[in-house]
Amino acid sequence: RLLYAVGTMHETLGGSLRLSLLCLATLTFGFSLLRARGPALTFLNSQEALAIDEELMGPLKFSIDQLMELAGLSVACAVQKESPPCAVAIIVGPGDKGGDGLVAARHLTHFGFKVTIIRPKPPSKALYQNLESQCEGLGIPILAALPDLAGYDLLVDAIFGFSFKGAPRAPFDTILDQLRTTSVPIVSVDIPSGWDVDGAAPEGGIRPQMLISLTAPKLCAKHHTGKHYVGGRFVSPAFAAQHQLTLPQYPGAEQCVRVDG
């Protein structure tokens, strides 16, 4: 149908070289839209997401710091696509998602953003301590308490991941309360913190303007209404086929793909 429409346009407009190029450009744009839409993506529940992580770090021999590096890079790339360099506060939790946030902080600083890390709980594991040291080496301030959020243009929620269960405890309960009421745009990493990964958005929960799913969207992402990216480019075509995963196609060297709309 697209080919017929472009051919008709070419005949109607007269067949000149310039118009032929216009028709070709229209055709190319149309096919790019078809590729971007593609088949429906796979949405993972919490058990499926955990099983994929375990296989990546088991038989496929990825280390946790490799996965964090790729995930954090994809987060930074997605933010850079949607925002010019600005003042960003990255709020990190004590788990793997917090590690993704620390990696993203480093890359965003290299991208020209003015980054502040808010880290309420000091890390006890060497991996996270090393990530913090790398950020400190770039001059990124690390704060223990949430400052006045009005001083930032963008907030990155890297607090709780898909394995988090139960009600948030102090100090993260208070932090999430502040994120619920702020007017500063929020970008959530993988899932919005405080959401049930297998359920709907909680009443009164945070409402990020942008979500960056890692590996594949989780079930709760179906209830996200803002911009949506997928990143974390570490799944091979064979692995995706084995697990019947429908994932976005990454053009060229892209580390993230926008999948909403």
N, C-alpha and C positions, 0 to 999 in steps of 0.2 A: 504493500500500500504506500509506503514511504517512497519507494523507487518510482512508482507510477505518478505520485504527486509531483516529484521533482522533475520527471520527464515532461509532464504536462506544463509545468512552469517554464521549462526551457523552450518548448515549442511556442508557447504563448508570447514569450518575451523576445523571440526573434532569432535565437541561435548564435549571437555574437560570442567572441572569445570571453569578453568580460562577463557576459551573462552566464556562460558555461561555467566559469569559475565560481560565480555566485551560487549556481545550482549545486556544484560540487561541495562548496562550503556548507550549504544547507543540509545536504545529504550526510556529510561527515558529522555535523552537529547532531542530527537526528539519531545516527547510530550511537554516538557517545551517550545520548540520553537513554537509549535502550540498554546499553551496557551498564550504566549507572543504576538503573532500576533492577534489572536482573531478576533471578528467582528470589523467593522469600528467604530471609536469613534464618539460621537456626538460633533459637533462644534456649539457653541452658538453665536447668534447675540447679540447686546448690550441690546435689550429689554428683551430677554430671560434670559440673565445673571442677569439683574437687578431684574427681577421677582423672580428668584431663591433666590437671596440674601434677598429679602423682605419676602419671605415665610420662609426662615431659621430663620430670626430674628423676624418673626411674629408668626404664628401658632406653629412653632417648638421650639420657645423660646430660641434660641441661642442668646447670647449677642454679641455685636460687638467685645469686647475684647476676647471672646472665639474664634471667627472665626479668628481674627488676630493671636492669639497664635498658632492655628493649622496650619494656612497658613504659618506663619513665620517659624515654626518648619519644615514644609515640604520643604521650600526653603533652609534652612540650611542643611537638610539631602541630598537634591539633589546636592548642591555644594560640600558637603563632599564626595559624591560618585565619583565625577569627578575630585577632586583636593586634593592633600595633603595639610596640613596646610601651609598657605602662607599669604602674606600681601594683605588684601582685603579692598577696599574702597566701602562703601555702600552709594549710593546717594539717599536720601529720599525726597519725595515731601510732600505737606501739607495735603494730604488726606489719605484714608484707605490704599492705597498701600505703602505710607510712613510708616504707622504703621506696616505693614507686614515686611518692611525692618528693622525697629527697633527691632522687635522680632527676626528676623533672625540674626541680629548683636549679640544679647545676646547669642543665641545658638551657633553660629559659634565661639564665644570667648570660650565657654565651650568646644568646639571641638578642640581647640588648634590653631585657626587662629588668626592672628594679625589684628584686625579690626579697621578701622577708619570710622566714620560716617560723611558724608557731608550733612549738613542740612541748606540750604540757608535761609529758613523762620522759625523763632522760632514758636513753637506751641502755640496756644491760648486755646486749649481744655485740660481739666485735663487728659484725657486718654493718649494723646500723651506726655504730660509733665511727667506723671508717667512712661511711657515707656522709656523716655530719662533718668529719674532719675535712673531706673534700670540699664541702660547701663553705666551711670557714676559711679554707685556703683561697676561695674566690671573694672573700669579704662579705659573704651573705650573713646578715644578722640572724641569730636564732634566739627567739624569745620563749619564755616559759608560760607566759600568760597572754591572753587575747587582748590586743591593744584596741584603740578606737578604730573600728572598721571603716569609718568614714574617710580615713586617710589612704584608702586603697581603691584602685579602679576595678580590681578583679580578685575574687577569692577562689582558691582551689581546695576542694574538700577531699583530702586524702586520709580520712580518719579510720573508718571501718570498712572492711571488705565483705565478700560474700559469705565467709565462714562465721561472721559475728552473729551471736544469738543473745536474746534477752534485752533487758533495758540498759541503756548506757549509764555508767557510773561516773561519779565525779572524777575529774573536772569536765569530762566530755559531755555530760548532760547539760551543763550550763552553756558550754560552747555551742551545742546544737540549738539550744533555745535562742541564742543570739543570732545564729545563722538563719533561723526561721523568720526573724523579724527584720533583718538587714535589707536595705535597698541596693546594696552592692551586688552585682551579678556573681553567681556561683557556678563554678565548673566542678562537677563530681567525677571522681575517678572510679571506674568500673560499676559501682552502684552508688546511689545517694546514701550517705551514712544515715543509719537509723531505719532504713527501709528493710522490709522482709524480702529477701532475694527471690523467694518463690511466690510472693503475693502482690497485692496492690499497694499503691502509695498510701502510707499511713495518714490518717487525719491529723492535721497539724504538723506533718513532717516537713523537712526542708524541700524546697522546690527549685532545683538548679535550673539555670537557663541553658546549660549545656552538659551533656553526659558523654564520657569517653569510655566505652565498653572495652574490656581487654580480652583478647582471644576471640570471644563471641559474646553477643549480648546475653544478659541474664533475663529470666522471666519478668522480673519487675520492670525492666526497661520498656516493656509494652505500655506502661502507664506514664512514661516520661513524655512530656509534650513539647520540649524545647529542641534545640539542635542536638544531633546525635552522631558521634563518630565511633568507629571501631578501630582499634590499634592493637599493638602487640603482635608483630609479624613474625611468629616463630612456629607456625603450624604448616607442615609440608602438605602438598596435595595428596600424597599417599595416606598420611595420618587423617586428613579431613575425609577422604573417601572411606577409610576403614571405620570411622566413627559416624559416618553419614552426616557430616557437618557441611552446611551451606554457608560459606563465608564470603565476604566482599572480595572483589578483585582489586589488588593494589597496583596501580599504574607505576611503571618504572621503579624509581627508588623511594616512592612514597611510604611513609611509616604509619599513615592513618588514612581512613576513607570516611567521608561523610555519607550517612545512610538514611537520613530522614528526608522526607519529601520526595 
